Amino acid sequence: MTLNDWLTILAIILGPIGAVQVQKWVERVRDERGRKVQIFKTLMATRGAVLSPDHVHSLNMIDLEFRGEAFKGVTLAWKTYLDHLTSYPREDEKQQPIWRDRSVTLLTSMLLEMGRSLGYPFDEVHIKKGIYIPEAHGQLEQEQLVMRRALIRVLVGEWPLKMEVTKFPVTEEALETQRIFAEAMRKWAESQKRAPRAPRARPAGSRRAHRRGHRRAPRGRSPASIRAPAHR
């Protein structure tokens, strides 16, 4: 057999195997890109609701999916944004609006880098302004934040829990029972006032003291014949 025959046989054997491997490689690349695109789409769709679980989940998936030299700009922008997110000024309320404005800027920069790496040429103005957020959603998120903060302060003892009782839940049956009890107590108190007082019994100790003051006369002698001992 000639060399061409051997090459033909080898191509027949390895052709299907190579085609399968190429197909798997194409599918792997497509899946990796699909996961990156899904993260980017989720972040773009929720960039006006940064506290939503989908937004937070997608942020935490960036390190896992955007790897390699081609996505170095994305990872650097994410690290800068993450460092800012973990430095929220909880104790300084004046710095909180500044922190929020800085968060929007860093998120926009990260989405720009992510869009460029995936072939989505958005500009900064579109990412910042090109989003629809219903006013009710913004109010709901703000109210939930205020309620969480207030509840935490009450639970840790920073704020007292104010209570004002306007009406007790009393039934007609309970009121009637209370009236009957009050009437019975009034009648008992009046009967105690009209009842005569019993003579007060002499305490047992007074009887003993009375007995000690008189000496008992011996048998056969009258008490008058007993003389008191002379004082020395």
C-alpha positions, 0 to 999 in steps of 0.5 A: 500500500502506498502512503496515500492509501495509509493517509486515506485510511487514517483520515477515515478512522480519525475523521469522526473522532476529530469531528466529535472533539471539535463539536465538544469544544465548540459546545464548551465555548458556547456554554461558557459564553452563554453563562457570561452573557447571562450574568451580564444580562442579569446585572443590566436588568437589575442595575436599578435594584442592587439589593435583589437576590438575582443581582447579588447572585450574579455579582458573586458569579463574576470571579467564577466565569470571567477568567483569563487575560481577555476578561482582566478588565472585568475582574479589576473593575469588579474588585474595585466595586467589591472593595467599595461595597464592603466599606459602607459608612454605617455610622456616618449618615452624611457619607452614605449619599456619597457612598451610593453615588460612588456605587453607581459610578463603579457599577457602571464602569464594571458593566461597560468593561463586561459589555465590551468583552462580550461584544455589547457596545453600550455607553456610560449614559445609557447604562446609568440612565437607560433603565425604567424603575417604577416609583412604587418599587423605589418607595417600597425598597426605601420603606423596607430599608427604613423598617429594617433599620428601625427594627434592629434598633428596637431589638438591640435596645437603642430605641424604646418600644412605645405603647399606648393602650386605648381600650382593653378587650373586655366582654360583657360577661366579664363586666357583669362578673366584676360588677357582682363581685364589687357588690358582694364586697360592698355588702360584706364591708357594710356587714362588718361595720354593723356587727358588734365587736367581741370582747378582747381576750386577755393575753396568756402572758398577763395571767402569768404575771398576775399569778407571779405577783401573789405568793401561794400560801402554804397549807394550814396558813392564811395568806395574811400570816405570811410576812414579806421578807425583810430587806437587808 
